[in-house]
Amino acid sequence: MSIPRLPTYISVLAITTGAQALVSLAMLTPAAIAPAIAEGLALPASKIGWWISFGYGGAMVTSLIGGNSVRRLGATRSTQIGLALAALGAAAMAMGSLPLAVLAALLIGLGYGMTNPAASHLLAKTTSAKRRNLVFSLKQTGVPLGGTIAGLIAPRLTQTWDWPAALVAVVISCLGLALALEWVRRPWDDDRDPKARLNGNPFLGLALIWRNPRLKALSWTGFAYAAVQLSVSSFAVTMLVTELSWSLVQAGILLSALQVSGVVGRIVIGSAADRFFGGLPTLVGLGGITACLALLTGTLSPHWPVLWVFAILLPFGAAALGWNGVYLAELAHAAEPAQIPRVTGASLFFTYGGVLVGPPCFAALHDVVGSYTLTYALSALPAVVGAAILIWSKREARPI
């Protein structure tokens, strides 16, 4: 069977979504079995928050150098490297040593940061402009899909064979897809430049963003929206149990539903951006909707019926988690084709920064105001700021 020289966007979409899901699975599996890992390492389960921070720190590093890798090695090879790093990190975590656990977080983060610049390059060259927002949004469903898989499978494997078994499953999955990609690597990477410098200036992408008002605005908006996004999923269970008097099982069900709403939201939002509103107006609208739902979350109380709580938090999750695909599509649209991997990686440096800053700031605000619901209401502020940045940039924009 012959392989087409230029892959269809459907096959590229399937592979890039799978890769995104697997590196997300590697990142989120330790969180899904945190109590078991904590017992094995003799640590408090709360320390998993630091582990995830180390991981996203690693992602910030490779997001800056991912563009160089794509140009020199090819997007498919870069994806293989990202999957291999995630597998290596999961294997190190399974060893049950605290120093190796720290190394594992960094390795998985490095792999996580490699995949998005590569995916943006492959999708941009195989997807028409009329379906770009939907396709990029579909690819980004890999993040909540990875979280859903981690929540469903990792605890079961832990109960059956102990927690290292869950990480071994991650190793096998990541290496399996990395090996399968070898079948399409040559035709998919036919545009790589073997003479490009692999060790080129990693800050060139940041310079490109800083010189372009539209890219700069998108990047700062990504920082603000990412800070809200991770806070929504990180503290929902604690809020429901401690302030709304839900059981842990009820809260866990809602958390899973939040992940599903993120998947559905990304698909619906991407399609709406392509068919009706356009990318930038959609991102502005999402900021406003997220802010309104954050304020409504601030009114929740133990007297609210369960269905009413779901009616607020599920749309909140869909809006707060659903912006990523449109954001990546707008980056690809605003950048020169040859610079898409570099620009994407550099802009994700801002986004991962929002992931690092958001939850600690949320926790600090909670310590001041003493209420999770009120802190959620205050999270409307970064959502409004992110939308305002885009509105301002539209007035100040120069032709690109």
C-alpha positions as a Markdown table, in Angstrom:
| # | Residue | x | y | z |
|---|---|---|---|---|
| 1 | Met | 0.0 | 0.0 | 0.0 |
| 2 | Ser | 1.5 | 3.3 | -1.0 |
| 3 | Ile | 1.6 | 6.3 | 1.3 |
| 4 | Pro | 0.6 | 9.7 | -0.1 |
| 5 | Arg | 3.3 | 12.2 | -0.2 |
| 6 | Leu | 1.2 | 14.8 | 1.5 |
| 7 | Pro | -1.0 | 13.3 | 4.3 |
| 8 | Thr | -4.7 | 14.2 | 4.6 |
| 9 | Tyr | -5.7 | 16.4 | 7.5 |
| 10 | Ile | -7.8 | 13.5 | 8.9 |
| 11 | Ser | -4.8 | 11.1 | 9.3 |
| 12 | Val | -2.6 | 13.9 | 10.7 |
| 13 | Leu | -5.4 | 15.0 | 13.0 |
| 14 | Ala | -5.8 | 11.4 | 14.3 |
| 15 | Ile | -2.1 | 11.0 | 15.0 |
| 16 | Thr | -1.5 | 14.4 | 16.6 |
| 17 | Thr | -4.6 | 14.0 | 18.8 |
| 18 | Gly | -3.4 | 10.6 | 19.8 |
| 19 | Ala | 0.1 | 12.0 | 20.6 |
| 20 | Gln | -1.5 | 14.8 | 22.6 |
| 21 | Ala | -3.6 | 12.4 | 24.6 |
| 22 | Leu | -0.7 | 10.2 | 25.4 |
| 23 | Val | 1.6 | 12.9 | 26.7 |
| 24 | Ser | -1.3 | 14.3 | 28.7 |
| 25 | Leu | -1.9 | 10.8 | 30.0 |
| 26 | Ala | 1.8 | 10.7 | 31.1 |
| 27 | Met | 1.5 | 14.1 | 32.8 |
| 28 | Leu | -1.8 | 13.3 | 34.6 |
| 29 | Thr | -1.5 | 9.7 | 35.6 |
| 30 | Pro | 0.5 | 10.5 | 38.8 |
| 31 | Ala | -2.2 | 12.9 | 39.8 |
| 32 | Ala | -4.9 | 10.2 | 39.3 |
| 33 | Ile | -3.0 | 7.9 | 41.7 |
| 34 | Ala | -1.4 | 10.5 | 43.9 |
| 35 | Pro | -2.3 | 8.8 | 47.3 |
| 36 | Ala | -0.8 | 5.5 | 46.2 |
| 37 | Ile | 2.4 | 7.1 | 44.9 |
| 38 | Ala | 2.6 | 9.3 | 48.0 |
| 39 | Glu | 2.4 | 6.2 | 50.2 |
| 40 | Gly | 5.1 | 4.5 | 48.2 |
| 41 | Leu | 7.4 | 7.5 | 48.3 |
| 42 | Ala | 6.5 | 8.4 | 51.9 |
| 43 | Leu | 5.3 | 11.9 | 51.0 |
| 44 | Pro | 2.1 | 13.9 | 51.5 |
| 45 | Ala | -0.3 | 13.5 | 48.5 |
| 46 | Ser | -0.5 | 17.3 | 48.2 |
| 47 | Lys | 3.1 | 17.3 | 46.9 |
| 48 | Ile | 1.7 | 16.1 | 43.5 |
| 49 | Gly | 1.0 | 19.8 | 42.8 |
| 50 | Trp | 4.8 | 20.5 | 42.8 |
| 51 | Trp | 5.3 | 17.5 | 40.6 |
| 52 | Ile | 3.0 | 18.9 | 38.0 |
| 53 | Ser | 4.7 | 22.3 | 38.3 |
| 54 | Phe | 8.1 | 20.7 | 37.5 |
| 55 | Gly | 6.5 | 19.0 | 34.5 |
| 56 | Tyr | 5.2 | 22.2 | 33.0 |
| 57 | Gly | 8.5 | 23.8 | 33.8 |
| 58 | Gly | 10.1 | 21.2 | 31.5 |
| 59 | Ala | 7.3 | 21.9 | 28.9 |
| 60 | Met | 8.3 | 25.6 | 28.9 |
| 61 | Val | 11.8 | 24.7 | 27.9 |
| 62 | Thr | 11.0 | 22.5 | 25.0 |
| 63 | Ser | 8.3 | 24.8 | 23.8 |
| 64 | Leu | 11.0 | 27.3 | 23.0 |
| 65 | Ile | 13.3 | 24.8 | 21.1 |
| 66 | Gly | 10.5 | 22.9 | 19.5 |
| 67 | Gly | 10.6 | 25.1 | 16.4 |
| 68 | Asn | 14.2 | 24.3 | 15.8 |
| 69 | Ser | 13.6 | 20.6 | 16.2 |
| 70 | Val | 10.7 | 20.7 | 13.7 |
| 71 | Arg | 12.8 | 22.5 | 11.1 |
| 72 | Arg | 15.9 | 20.3 | 11.4 |
| 73 | Leu | 14.4 | 16.9 | 12.3 |
| 74 | Gly | 10.8 | 17.2 | 11.0 |
| 75 | Ala | 7.5 | 17.4 | 12.8 |
| 76 | Thr | 6.9 | 13.7 | 12.9 |
| 77 | Arg | 10.4 | 12.9 | 14.3 |
| 78 | Ser | 9.9 | 15.6 | 16.9 |
| 79 | Thr | 6.6 | 14.0 | 17.9 |
| 80 | Gln | 8.4 | 10.7 | 18.3 |
| 81 | Ile | 11.0 | 12.3 | 20.5 |
| 82 | Gly | 8.3 | 13.9 | 22.6 |
| 83 | Leu | 6.6 | 10.5 | 23.1 |
| 84 | Ala | 9.9 | 8.8 | 23.9 |
| 85 | Leu | 10.7 | 11.4 | 26.5 |
| 86 | Ala | 7.3 | 10.9 | 28.1 |
| 87 | Ala | 7.8 | 7.2 | 28.1 |
| 88 | Leu | 11.3 | 7.6 | 29.7 |
| 89 | Gly | 9.8 | 9.8 | 32.4 |
| 90 | Ala | 7.0 | 7.4 | 33.2 |
| 91 | Ala | 9.6 | 4.6 | 33.5 |
| 92 | Ala | 11.7 | 6.7 | 35.9 |
| 93 | Met | 8.6 | 7.4 | 38.0 |
| 94 | Ala | 7.8 | 3.7 | 38.1 |
| 95 | Met | 11.1 | 3.0 | 39.8 |
| 96 | Gly | 9.7 | 4.3 | 43.1 |
| 97 | Ser | 12.6 | 6.7 | 44.0 |
| 98 | Leu | 12.1 | 10.4 | 45.0 |
| 99 | Pro | 15.0 | 11.8 | 43.0 |
| 100 | Leu | 13.9 | 9.8 | 40.0 |
| 101 | Ala | 10.3 | 11.1 | 40.5 |
| 102 | Val | 11.6 | 14.7 | 40.1 |
| 103 | Leu | 13.6 | 13.7 | 37.0 |
| 104 | Ala | 10.4 | 11.9 | 35.7 |
| 105 | Ala | 8.4 | 15.2 | 36.0 |
| 106 | Leu | 11.0 | 17.1 | 34.0 |
| 107 | Leu | 11.3 | 14.4 | 31.3 |
| 108 | Ile | 7.5 | 14.1 | 30.9 |
| 109 | Gly | 7.3 | 17.9 | 30.7 |
| 110 | Leu | 10.0 | 18.0 | 28.1 |
| 111 | Gly | 8.1 | 15.5 | 26.0 |
| 112 | Tyr | 4.8 | 17.4 | 26.5 |
| 113 | Gly | 6.3 | 20.6 | 25.2 |
| 114 | Met | 7.7 | 18.9 | 22.1 |
| 115 | Thr | 4.3 | 17.9 | 20.7 |
| 116 | Asn | 2.3 | 21.1 | 20.1 |
| 117 | Pro | 4.8 | 22.9 | 17.8 |
| 118 | Ala | 5.1 | 19.7 | 15.7 |
| 119 | Ala | 1.3 | 19.2 | 15.6 |
| 120 | Ser | 0.7 | 22.8 | 14.6 |
| 121 | His | 3.2 | 22.5 | 11.7 |
| 122 | Leu | 1.6 | 19.3 | 10.4 |
| 123 | Leu | -2.0 | 20.5 | 10.8 |
| 124 | Ala | -1.3 | 23.9 | 9.3 |
| 125 | Lys | 0.2 | 22.4 | 6.1 |
| 126 | Thr | -2.7 | 19.9 | 5.6 |
| 127 | Thr | -5.8 | 21.8 | 6.7 |
| 128 | Ser | -7.7 | 24.4 | 4.8 |
| 129 | Ala | -8.4 | 27.8 | 6.3 |
| 130 | Lys | -12.2 | 27.2 | 6.4 |
| 131 | Arg | -11.9 | 24.3 | 8.9 |
| 132 | Arg | -8.7 | 25.3 | 10.7 |
| 133 | Asn | -10.4 | 26.3 | 14.1 |
| 134 | Leu | -12.3 | 23.0 | 14.2 |
| 135 | Val | -9.4 | 20.8 | 13.3 |
| 136 | Phe | -7.1 | 22.5 | 15.9 |
| 137 | Ser | -9.8 | 22.3 | 18.5 |
| 138 | Leu | -10.3 | 18.6 | 17.8 |
| 139 | Lys | -6.6 | 18.0 | 18.2 |
| 140 | Gln | -6.7 | 19.8 | 21.6 |
| 141 | Thr | -9.4 | 17.4 | 22.8 |
| 142 | Gly | -6.4 | 15.1 | 23.4 |
| 143 | Val | -5.6 | 17.0 | 26.7 |
| 144 | Pro | -8.9 | 16.2 | 28.5 |
| 145 | Leu | -9.0 | 12.8 | 26.8 |
| 146 | Gly | -5.7 | 12.0 | 28.3 |
| 147 | Gly | -7.0 | 13.1 | 31.7 |
| 148 | Thr | -10.1 | 11.1 | 31.3 |
| 149 | Ile | -8.1 | 7.9 | 30.4 |
| 150 | Ala | -5.9 | 8.6 | 33.4 |
| 151 | Gly | -8.8 | 8.8 | 35.8 |
| 152 | Leu | -10.5 | 5.7 | 34.4 |
| 153 | Ile | -7.6 | 3.3 | 34.0 |
| 154 | Ala | -4.8 | 4.3 | 36.3 |
| 155 | Pro | -6.7 | 3.7 | 39.6 |
| 156 | Arg | -7.9 | 0.3 | 38.3 |
| 157 | Leu | -4.3 | -0.8 | 37.4 |
| 158 | Thr | -3.1 | 0.4 | 40.7 |
| 159 | Gln | -5.7 | -1.6 | 42.6 |
| 160 | Thr | -4.9 | -4.7 | 40.6 |
| 161 | Trp | -1.1 | -4.6 | 40.4 |
| 162 | Asp | 0.1 | -1.6 | 42.4 |
| 163 | Trp | 0.8 | 1.9 | 41.1 |
| 164 | Pro | 3.9 | 1.2 | 39.0 |
| 165 | Ala | 1.7 | -0.9 | 36.7 |
| 166 | Ala | -0.2 | 2.3 | 35.7 |
| 167 | Leu | 3.0 | 4.0 | 34.7 |
| 168 | Val | 4.3 | 0.9 | 32.8 |
| 169 | Ala | 1.0 | 1.1 | 30.8 |
| 170 | Val | 1.9 | 4.7 | 29.9 |
| 171 | Val | 5.4 | 3.6 | 28.8 |
| 172 | Ile | 4.0 | 0.9 | 26.5 |
| 173 | Ser | 1.4 | 3.3 | 25.0 |
| 174 | Cys | 3.8 | 6.1 | 24.3 |
| 175 | Leu | 6.5 | 3.9 | 22.8 |
| 176 | Gly | 3.9 | 2.1 | 20.7 |
| 177 | Leu | 2.7 | 5.2 | 19.0 |
| 178 | Ala | 6.3 | 6.5 | 18.6 |
| 179 | Leu | 7.2 | 3.3 | 16.7 |
| 180 | Ala | 4.1 | 3.3 | 14.6 |
| 181 | Leu | 4.9 | 6.9 | 13.4 |
| 182 | Glu | 8.1 | 5.5 | 11.8 |
| 183 | Trp | 5.8 | 4.2 | 9.0 |
| 184 | Val | 4.8 | 7.7 | 7.9 |
| 185 | Arg | 7.8 | 9.7 | 9.0 |
| 186 | Arg | 9.5 | 10.1 | 5.7 |
| 187 | Pro | 6.5 | 11.4 | 3.6 |
| 188 | Trp | 5.3 | 13.6 | 6.5 |
| 189 | Asp | 8.7 | 15.1 | 7.1 |
| 190 | Asp | 9.5 | 15.8 | 3.5 |
| 191 | Asp | 9.7 | 19.5 | 4.2 |
| 192 | Arg | 12.4 | 19.4 | 6.9 |
| 193 | Asp | 15.7 | 21.2 | 6.4 |
| 194 | Pro | 18.6 | 19.0 | 7.4 |
| 195 | Lys | 20.9 | 22.0 | 7.3 |
| 196 | Ala | 18.9 | 24.0 | 9.8 |
| 197 | Arg | 20.6 | 24.7 | 13.1 |
| 198 | Leu | 19.3 | 22.5 | 15.9 |
| 199 | Asn | 20.8 | 24.7 | 18.5 |
| 200 | Gly | 19.6 | 28.0 | 17.1 |
| 201 | Asn | 18.5 | 30.9 | 19.3 |
| 202 | Pro | 15.7 | 29.5 | 21.4 |
| 203 | Phe | 14.4 | 33.0 | 22.1 |
| 204 | Leu | 13.9 | 33.8 | 18.4 |
| 205 | Gly | 10.3 | 32.8 | 18.7 |
| 206 | Leu | 9.7 | 35.1 | 21.6 |
| 207 | Ala | 11.3 | 38.0 | 19.6 |
| 208 | Leu | 8.9 | 37.2 | 16.7 |
| 209 | Ile | 5.9 | 37.4 | 19.1 |
| 210 | Trp | 7.1 | 40.6 | 20.7 |
| 211 | Arg | 7.4 | 42.3 | 17.3 |
| 212 | Asn | 3.9 | 41.3 | 16.2 |
| 213 | Pro | 1.0 | 42.9 | 18.2 |
| 214 | Arg | -1.5 | 40.2 | 17.2 |
| 215 | Leu | 0.8 | 37.4 | 18.3 |
| 216 | Lys | 1.8 | 39.2 | 21.5 |
| 217 | Ala | -1.9 | 39.7 | 22.4 |
| 218 | Leu | -2.7 | 36.1 | 21.7 |
| 219 | Ser | 0.2 | 35.0 | 23.9 |
| 220 | Trp | -0.8 | 37.2 | 26.9 |
| 221 | Thr | -4.4 | 36.1 | 26.5 |
| 222 | Gly | -3.2 | 32.5 | 26.5 |
| 223 | Phe | -1.4 | 33.2 | 29.8 |
| 224 | Ala | -4.6 | 34.6 | 31.4 |
| 225 | Tyr | -6.9 | 31.9 | 30.1 |
| 226 | Ala | -4.6 | 29.1 | 31.1 |
| 227 | Ala | -4.4 | 30.4 | 34.6 |
| 228 | Val | -8.2 | 30.2 | 34.9 |
| 229 | Gln | -8.3 | 26.8 | 33.1 |
| 230 | Leu | -6.1 | 24.9 | 35.5 |
| 231 | Ser | -7.7 | 26.5 | 38.5 |
| 232 | Val | -11.2 | 25.4 | 37.4 |
| 233 | Ser | -10.1 | 21.7 | 37.4 |
| 234 | Ser | -7.6 | 21.8 | 40.3 |
| 235 | Phe | -9.9 | 23.1 | 43.0 |
| 236 | Ala | -13.4 | 22.0 | 42.0 |
| 237 | Val | -13.5 | 18.8 | 44.1 |
| 238 | Thr | -12.1 | 20.6 | 47.2 |
| 239 | Met | -14.8 | 23.4 | 46.8 |
| 240 | Leu | -17.6 | 20.9 | 46.4 |
| 241 | Val | -16.6 | 18.7 | 49.4 |
| 242 | Thr | -15.5 | 21.4 | 51.9 |
| 243 | Glu | -18.1 | 24.2 | 51.1 |
| 244 | Leu | -21.0 | 22.5 | 49.4 |
| 245 | Ser | -21.0 | 19.4 | 51.6 |
| 246 | Trp | -20.8 | 17.0 | 48.6 |
| 247 | Ser | -19.5 | 13.5 | 49.0 |
| 248 | Leu | -16.1 | 12.7 | 47.5 |
| 249 | Val | -17.8 | 10.3 | 45.0 |
| 250 | Gln | -20.3 | 13.0 | 43.9 |
| 251 | Ala | -17.4 | 15.5 | 43.5 |
| 252 | Gly | -15.4 | 13.0 | 41.5 |
| 253 | Ile | -18.3 | 12.4 | 39.1 |
| 254 | Leu | -18.6 | 16.2 | 38.5 |
| 255 | Leu | -14.8 | 16.4 | 37.9 |
| 256 | Ser | -15.1 | 13.7 | 35.2 |
| 257 | Ala | -18.0 | 15.5 | 33.7 |
| 258 | Leu | -15.9 | 18.7 | 33.6 |
| 259 | Gln | -13.3 | 16.9 | 31.5 |
| 260 | Val | -16.0 | 15.6 | 29.2 |
| 261 | Ser | -17.5 | 19.1 | 28.9 |
| 262 | Gly | -14.0 | 20.3 | 27.9 |
| 263 | Val | -13.9 | 17.8 | 25.1 |
| 264 | Val | -17.3 | 18.7 | 23.8 |
| 265 | Gly | -16.6 | 22.4 | 24.4 |
| 266 | Arg | -13.5 | 22.4 | 22.2 |
| 267 | Ile | -15.3 | 20.7 | 19.3 |
| 268 | Val | -18.4 | 23.0 | 19.5 |
| 269 | Ile | -16.3 | 26.1 | 20.0 |
| 270 | Gly | -14.0 | 25.3 | 17.1 |
| 271 | Ser | -16.9 | 24.6 | 14.8 |
| 272 | Ala | -18.6 | 27.8 | 15.8 |
| 273 | Ala | -15.5 | 29.8 | 15.2 |
| 274 | Asp | -15.2 | 28.4 | 11.6 |
| 275 | Arg | -18.8 | 28.7 | 10.7 |
| 276 | Phe | -20.1 | 31.8 | 12.4 |
| 277 | Phe | -17.8 | 34.1 | 14.4 |
| 278 | Gly | -14.1 | 33.8 | 13.4 |
| 279 | Gly | -11.2 | 33.0 | 15.7 |
| 280 | Leu | -10.6 | 36.3 | 17.6 |
| 281 | Pro | -14.2 | 37.2 | 18.3 |
| 282 | Thr | -14.7 | 33.6 | 19.6 |
| 283 | Leu | -11.8 | 34.0 | 22.0 |
| 284 | Val | -13.1 | 37.4 | 23.2 |
| 285 | Gly | -16.6 | 35.9 | 23.7 |
| 286 | Leu | -15.1 | 32.9 | 25.7 |
| 287 | Gly | -13.4 | 35.3 | 28.0 |
| 288 | Gly | -16.7 | 37.1 | 28.7 |
| 289 | Ile | -18.6 | 33.8 | 29.2 |
| 290 | Thr | -16.0 | 32.4 | 31.5 |
| 291 | Ala | -16.0 | 35.6 | 33.6 |
| 292 | Cys | -19.8 | 35.4 | 33.9 |
| 293 | Leu | -19.8 | 31.8 | 34.9 |
| 294 | Ala | -17.0 | 32.4 | 37.4 |
| 295 | Leu | -19.2 | 35.0 | 39.1 |
| 296 | Leu | -22.1 | 32.6 | 39.2 |
| 297 | Thr | -19.9 | 30.0 | 40.7 |
| 298 | Gly | -19.2 | 32.5 | 43.5 |
| 299 | Thr | -22.9 | 32.3 | 44.5 |
| 300 | Leu | -23.0 | 28.5 | 45.0 |
| 301 | Ser | -24.0 | 27.3 | 48.4 |
| 302 | Pro | -24.9 | 23.9 | 50.1 |
| 303 | His | -28.6 | 24.7 | 49.6 |
| 304 | Trp | -28.3 | 24.5 | 45.8 |
| 305 | Pro | -29.7 | 21.4 | 44.1 |
| 306 | Val | -27.1 | 19.2 | 42.5 |
| 307 | Leu | -28.5 | 19.7 | 39.0 |
| 308 | Trp | -28.2 | 23.5 | 39.4 |
| 309 | Val | -24.6 | 23.1 | 40.4 |
| 310 | Phe | -23.9 | 20.9 | 37.3 |
| 311 | Ala | -25.8 | 23.5 | 35.2 |
| 312 | Ile | -23.3 | 26.2 | 36.1 |
| 313 | Leu | -20.0 | 24.2 | 36.4 |
| 314 | Leu | -20.3 | 22.2 | 33.2 |
| 315 | Pro | -20.6 | 25.3 | 31.0 |
| 316 | Phe | -17.9 | 26.9 | 33.1 |
| 317 | Gly | -15.7 | 24.0 | 32.3 |
| 318 | Ala | -16.6 | 24.0 | 28.6 |
| 319 | Ala | -15.7 | 27.7 | 28.3 |
| 320 | Ala | -12.6 | 27.7 | 30.5 |
| 321 | Leu | -11.2 | 24.5 | 28.9 |
| 322 | Gly | -12.5 | 25.1 | 25.4 |
| 323 | Trp | -10.4 | 28.0 | 24.1 |
| 324 | Asn | -7.1 | 26.2 | 23.3 |
| 325 | Gly | -7.8 | 24.9 | 19.8 |
| 326 | Val | -9.0 | 28.3 | 18.5 |
| 327 | Tyr | -6.0 | 30.0 | 20.1 |
| 328 | Leu | -3.6 | 27.6 | 18.4 |
| 329 | Ala | -5.4 | 28.1 | 15.0 |
| 330 | Glu | -5.1 | 31.8 | 15.4 |
| 331 | Leu | -1.4 | 31.6 | 16.1 |
| 332 | Ala | -1.0 | 29.5 | 12.9 |
| 333 | His | -3.0 | 32.0 | 10.9 |
| 334 | Ala | -1.1 | 35.0 | 12.2 |
| 335 | Ala | 2.4 | 33.6 | 11.7 |
| 336 | Glu | 4.3 | 33.0 | 8.5 |
| 337 | Pro | 4.0 | 29.3 | 7.5 |
| 338 | Ala | 7.7 | 28.6 | 8.0 |
| 339 | Gln | 7.6 | 30.1 | 11.5 |
| 340 | Ile | 4.5 | 28.3 | 12.8 |
| 341 | Pro | 6.4 | 25.7 | 14.9 |
| 342 | Arg | 8.6 | 28.4 | 16.4 |
| 343 | Val | 5.8 | 30.9 | 17.1 |
| 344 | Thr | 3.6 | 28.2 | 18.5 |
| 345 | Gly | 6.3 | 26.9 | 20.9 |
| 346 | Ala | 7.1 | 30.5 | 22.0 |
| 347 | Ser | 3.5 | 31.4 | 22.6 |
| 348 | Leu | 3.0 | 28.2 | 24.6 |
| 349 | Phe | 5.8 | 29.4 | 26.8 |
| 350 | Phe | 3.3 | 32.1 | 28.0 |
| 351 | Thr | 0.5 | 29.5 | 28.3 |
| 352 | Tyr | 2.5 | 27.1 | 30.4 |
| 353 | Gly | 3.5 | 30.1 | 32.5 |
| 354 | Gly | -0.1 | 30.7 | 33.2 |
| 355 | Val | -0.5 | 27.1 | 34.2 |
| 356 | Leu | 2.4 | 27.5 | 36.7 |
| 357 | Val | 1.1 | 30.8 | 38.1 |
| 358 | Gly | -2.7 | 30.2 | 38.2 |
| 359 | Pro | -3.2 | 27.5 | 40.8 |
| 360 | Pro | -0.7 | 29.1 | 43.3 |
| 361 | Cys | -2.4 | 32.5 | 43.0 |
| 362 | Phe | -5.8 | 30.8 | 43.4 |
| 363 | Ala | -4.6 | 29.1 | 46.6 |
| 364 | Ala | -3.1 | 32.4 | 47.9 |
| 365 | Leu | -6.4 | 34.3 | 47.2 |
| 366 | His | -8.3 | 31.5 | 49.0 |
| 367 | Asp | -6.1 | 32.0 | 52.1 |
| 368 | Val | -7.0 | 35.7 | 52.0 |
| 369 | Val | -10.7 | 35.5 | 51.4 |
| 370 | Gly | -11.3 | 32.2 | 53.1 |
| 371 | Ser | -13.8 | 30.8 | 50.5 |
| 372 | Tyr | -13.4 | 28.7 | 47.4 |
| 373 | Thr | -16.6 | 30.0 | 45.9 |
| 374 | Leu | -15.6 | 33.6 | 46.3 |
| 375 | Thr | -12.1 | 32.8 | 44.9 |
| 376 | Tyr | -13.8 | 31.3 | 41.8 |
| 377 | Ala | -15.7 | 34.6 | 41.5 |
| 378 | Leu | -12.4 | 36.5 | 41.6 |
| 379 | Ser | -11.0 | 34.3 | 38.8 |
| 380 | Ala | -13.3 | 36.2 | 36.5 |
| 381 | Leu | -10.7 | 39.0 | 36.5 |
| 382 | Pro | -8.0 | 37.2 | 34.4 |
| 383 | Ala | -10.7 | 36.1 | 32.0 |
| 384 | Val | -11.8 | 39.7 | 31.5 |
| 385 | Val | -8.2 | 40.9 | 31.2 |
| 386 | Gly | -7.5 | 38.2 | 28.5 |
| 387 | Ala | -10.5 | 39.3 | 26.5 |
| 388 | Ala | -9.7 | 43.0 | 26.9 |
| 389 | Ile | -6.2 | 42.4 | 25.6 |
| 390 | Leu | -7.6 | 40.9 | 22.4 |
| 391 | Ile | -10.0 | 43.8 | 22.0 |
| 392 | Trp | -7.3 | 46.3 | 22.4 |
| 393 | Ser | -5.0 | 44.5 | 20.0 |
| 394 | Lys | -7.7 | 44.6 | 17.3 |
| 395 | Arg | -7.7 | 48.4 | 17.5 |
| 396 | Glu | -3.9 | 48.6 | 17.5 |
| 397 | Ala | -3.2 | 45.9 | 14.9 |
| 398 | Arg | -1.0 | 46.5 | 11.9 |
| 399 | Pro | -1.3 | 44.4 | 8.7 |
| 400 | Ile | 0.5 | 41.1 | 9.1 |
